[in-house]
């Protein structure tokens, strides 16, 4: 089999094999990360563009090597594209408690 060019589209099987990931994990990540949207053609066959593969590599690196959670990666990717991530309600409560404690300490 000949080697594909760097700009060629790749199937989900090719991407999974290249990165050592199961295909179901890539399909799951597609549901969790809006940045990951491979082209789908007839028969719902997925084709990953080079930029999709770069996103998959980044997600994999953040989750497996740097210990981020899925929500953490979502927030990081949102911040990188300049869009604020949805604030978690507990963060808002934590900020309110910190403000109350600071006001009480004065």
C-alpha positions in Angstrom: 0.0 0.0 0.0 1.3 3.4 -0.9 1.7 6.2 1.6 -0.9 9.0 1.5 0.1 12.6 1.1 0.0 14.9 4.1 -3.0 16.7 2.7 -5.1 13.6 1.9 -8.3 12.8 3.8 -8.0 9.8 6.1 -10.7 7.3 7.3 -11.5 6.9 11.0 -9.7 3.5 10.9 -6.5 5.1 9.5 -6.5 7.9 12.1 -7.2 5.4 14.9 -4.4 3.1 13.8 -2.0 6.0 13.4 -2.6 7.4 16.9 -3.1 4.0 18.6 -6.7 4.8 19.7 -9.8 2.8 19.3 -12.3 4.1 16.7 -15.1 4.4 19.3 -13.1 6.9 21.2 -12.8 9.1 18.2 -16.5 8.9 17.6 -17.1 9.8 21.3 -14.8 12.8 21.0 -16.8 14.0 18.1 -19.8 14.3 20.4 -17.8 16.2 23.1 -15.6 18.6 21.1 -17.2 20.9 18.5 -13.8 21.5 17.0 -13.7 17.9 15.8 -16.0 17.7 12.8 -14.7 15.2 10.1 -16.4 15.3 6.7 -19.1 12.6 6.4 -19.9 11.1 3.0 -22.2 8.4 1.7 -22.9 5.7 4.2 -21.9 8.0 7.1 -18.3 7.3 6.4 -16.0 9.7 8.2 -13.1 11.4 6.5 -10.6 13.3 8.6 -8.9 16.3 7.1 -5.3 17.2 8.3 -6.7 19.9 10.6 -9.1 17.4 12.1 -6.2 15.1 12.8 -4.3 18.0 14.4 -7.3 18.5 16.7 -7.4 14.8 17.6 -3.7 14.8 18.4 -4.2 17.9 20.6 -7.1 16.3 22.5 -5.3 13.1 22.9 -2.2 14.9 24.3 -4.2 17.0 26.7 -6.3 14.0 28.0 -3.6 11.3 28.2 -0.3 13.1 28.7 -1.3 16.3 30.6 -4.1 14.8 32.7 -6.9 17.2 31.6 -10.5 16.2 32.0 -12.9 16.3 29.0 -14.5 19.5 30.5 -11.0 21.0 31.0 -10.0 20.3 27.4 -13.3 21.8 26.2 -12.6 25.0 28.2 -9.0 25.1 27.0 -9.9 24.7 23.3 -12.7 27.3 23.7 -10.2 29.7 25.2 -7.7 29.0 22.4 -10.3 29.9 19.7 -11.2 33.1 21.7 -14.6 32.0 22.8 -15.4 31.9 26.5 -16.3 28.5 27.8 -19.6 28.1 29.6 -19.0 28.9 33.2 -19.6 26.0 35.5 -22.2 26.9 38.2 -19.8 25.7 41.0 -17.2 28.2 39.9 -19.7 31.0 40.2 -20.7 29.8 43.7 -17.0 29.5 44.7 -16.4 33.1 43.5 -19.4 34.3 45.5 -18.1 32.5 48.7 -14.6 33.9 48.2 -16.0 37.4 47.9 -18.1 36.9 51.0 -15.1 35.6 53.0 -13.0 38.6 51.8 -15.7 41.0 52.8 -16.1 39.3 56.2 -12.3 39.5 56.8 -12.3 43.3 56.4 
